[in-house]
Amino acid sequence: MAKTGPLSGVKRDTRTTVSAGRSGTGQAGAGDSAARGQLEYAYRRLKDAIMNGVYMPNQRLIEADVTQALGVSRTTLRAALIRLHEEGLVEIEVNRGARVRAFSLDEAVEILLVREVLEGLAAVLAIEKATPADIAELRAVVVEMEDALATDDVMRYAALNHRFHKIILDAADHEIVTRMLGSMRYPLIRYQFGSILVPGRRDQSLAEHQAILAALEAKDPTAIERAARLHVSNVREAVQKHGAHLA
């Protein structure tokens, strides 16, 4: 026979309450997870759009238009904009909203100074971690770069240049260096692409990539750091001399 005393009722109520509490907690957790997923989606999509020139420097990011384009709420968009503001890609002005940040020539030059050090470090780290497959891929990229210059395909060369450095960075496998270099990409896009158009810079750039590859193959940390830093230093020099025409 089941017990019918007062404690038995309390126990049943407690079980019911605990079960309901767990259910509520589970629903709240699922809601939080969905919100985080939406935020990450909005952040990534908007960042990619800025990096790829969908939204141009100084362009205002009108909430109604961007939320419709991304399919997210205004609350989610605002949280994504705050993250992009913290990364220096977006400026948020009181009562005026957000706009894509434009970087000056002086800022680009200062960023290139820092990038020079980080690229040198990444190249040194890659010596110990690069696999034969990584080196083979770099060789193939350099061959393609030679072909791109021979056919005067600047857009293809720029894409191969990015791919070359990404292979080095991935081989270095250093989270902080990767994150810091990634944050420097957007401010330099228009200046770096323009620098390859400077007379004589194309052949110089190709020779610099060949030197980095040779040092990696030789596993020479001194040579590869010097070659990687010289490459960025020469980009900086081109930007400094011709920056007004590159922006």
LUMTIMI-12571 format. One record per residue (C-alpha): residue in three letters; y negated, z, x. Coordinates in pm, whole numbers, plus 32768, in hexadecimal, padded with zeros to 4 digits. Layout:
<atoms>
alaYZX/...
</atoms>
This chain:
<atoms>
met800080008000/ala7EA87FA58086/lys7DB780BC80D1/thr7C9380D67FE2/gly7BCC81F2807D/pro7A5B81D480DA/leu7AA48182824B/ser7B7A805A81F2/gly7A557FBD813B/val796D7FFE825F/lys7A607F58834C/arg7A7A7E248271/asp79017E0F8256/thr78DE7E3A83CE/arg79D17D1D840C/thr79187C438316/thr77C87C9B83B2/val78447C5B8515/ser78DD7B1084A9/ala77997AA78402/gly76D47B148533/arg77B07A478618/ser778C791B8533/gly761379418533/thr760A796486AB/gly76E0782E86CF/gln75F8776585F1/ala74C777DE86AF/gly756B778787FA/ala75BF762B877D/gly745876008709/asp73CF766C885C/ser74BC757F890D/ala7450745D8831/ala72E174AD8871/arg731B74B589E9/gly73D1736A89D1/gln72AE72CC8915/leu71B773538A13/glu728072CB8B38/tyr729F717B8A89/ala712971658A44/tyr70D271D48BA4/arg71BA70D68C49/arg71546FB58B68/leu6FE06FF58B92/lys6FFE702A8D09/asp70C06EE58D31/ala6FBC6E2E8C5F/ile6EA46EAF8D40/met6F636E648E80/asn6FAF6D018E0B/gly6E4D6CB18D9E/val6E826CB78C24/tyr6D636DB18C1D/met6C5A6D5D8D1F/pro6B7E6E458DF2/asn6A656EDF8D21/gln6B076E6D8BDC/arg6AEE6F698AC3/leu6C396FDF8A32/ile6BEE6FE988BD/glu6CDB70E4881C/ala6D1D701E86E1/asp6D756EE387A4/val6E4D6F8E88AB/thr6F0F706787B5/gln6F5D6F3086E8/ala6FC96E6F881F/leu70AC6F8A8894/gly712070008741/val70D0716E8784/ser6FF2727886EB/arg6E9272C78763/thr6F0A741D87D7/thr7014737C88B1/leu6F1E727B8938/arg6E22738A8993/ala6F2C744B8A52/ala6F8D730C8B0D/leu6E1F72C88B60/ile6DFC74268BF1/arg6F2273E28CDB/leu6E8C72958D45/his6D3C73408D79/glu6DE4743E8E5F/glu6E76731B8F26/gly6D2072788F47/leu6D6C71438E76/val6C98719D8D48/glu6B45723E8D18/ile6B0B73128BE2/glu69A2733E8B6F/val6932743B8A6B/asn68E57394891D/arg6928723D89B4/gly6A9F723C89E2/ala6B6971AE8B02/arg6B45707E8BDF/val6C096FEB8CFF/arg6B7F70658E47/ala6AE56F6B8F37/phe6AFC6FB890AA/ser69E26F649196/leu6A096EB892E4/asp69C06FFF939C/glu6AD070B092D4/ala6BC86F9A9320/val6B826FB79494/glu6BB27132948B/ile6CFA710A93CE/leu6D73700C94CF/leu6D35710C95E3/val6E2671F99538/arg6F1A70E694E5/glu6F2A70819653/val6FB571D896B1/leu70AB71E2958F/glu712E708195CD/gly716A70DD9737/leu7227721696CF/ala72F8715A95CD/ala7358705696D2/val73CA716297C8/leu7497720F96BA/ala753770C3965D/ile75C6709997BA/glu76C171B19783/lys77177159961B/ala77056FDF95FA/thr78596F4495B7/pro78D56DF5963B/ala789C6D7194DA/asp772F6DE594E8/ile76F96D339634/ala77A26BF795B6/glu76C16BFA9483/leu758B6C24955D/arg75F66AFC9632/ala761F6A2994F9/val74C76A94947B/val74236A3495C5/val74C768DC95B4/glu743F68B39453/met72E7692294CB/glu72ED681395D4/asp7344671494C8/ala7235679493DE/leu712D676594EB/ala71B4660D9546/thr718965A393DA/asp703B665593B6/asp70C4672F929C/val6FE4685F92B9/met705A69039177/arg71C468F291E9/tyr71646979933E/ala70B06AA192A0/ala71E36AF291CD/leu72C56ADC9300/asn71D66BBD93C1/his71F86CC592B2/arg73726C9D92B3/phe73836CC5942F/his72C86E0F9429/lys73906E8D92FF/ile74D56E5793BF/ile744B6F2194E3/leu73CF703493FA/asp75167046933B/ala75D5705B9483/ala74F2717694FA/asp755F723793C4/his7445733693CD/glu73CD739E9274/ile7272741A92D8/val722172EE93B2/thr729A7206929D/arg71C672B69199/met708D72B79272/leu70AB714992D2/gly70EE70F29167/ser6FA9719890FE/met6EEC70BE91F7/arg6F6C6F729178/tyr6E7E6F359056/pro6D366F84910D/leu6D916E829216/ile6E236D679145/arg6CF36C86912C/tyr6C846CC79294/gln6DDC6C9A9330/phe6E286B589279/gly6CD46AD192DB/ser6D066B2E9448/ile6E226A32946B/leu6D2569219418/val6C5269769549/pro6C6C685A9648/gly6D7E68A19748/arg6DFC69D5968F/arg6F3569309603/asp6FD168DE9753/gln6F686A3197DA/ser70096AE096B0/leu71516A2596DF/ala715C6A829850/glu71226BEF97F4/his72496BF19705/gln73236B49980A/ala72C16C5B9903/ile73196D70980C/leu746C6CD297CE/ala74B26CA79942/ala74606E159985/leu75426E829868/glu76606DB098EF/ala76276E469A49/lys76126FA699B1/asp74D66FE59A79/pro740770F199C4/thr72D770C99AA5/ala72CC6F529A7C/ile73016F579905/glu71F4705C98C6/arg71036F96999B/ala715A6E4F98EA/ala71446EE7978C/arg6FF76F8E97D2/leu6F676E569877/his6FC16D8E9741/val6EFD6E75965B/ser6DE46E96975A/asn6DB86D1C975D/val6DB16D1595E1/arg6CA26E1F95EB/glu6BDA6D5796E8/ala6BEE6C20960E/val6B846CE794DD/gln6A5F6D829597/lys69E16C339617/his6A186B6694DD/gly6A286C6E93CC/ala68FA6BF3930C/his69AA6AA692D6/leu6B026B3E9291/ala6AAA6C20916D/
</atoms>
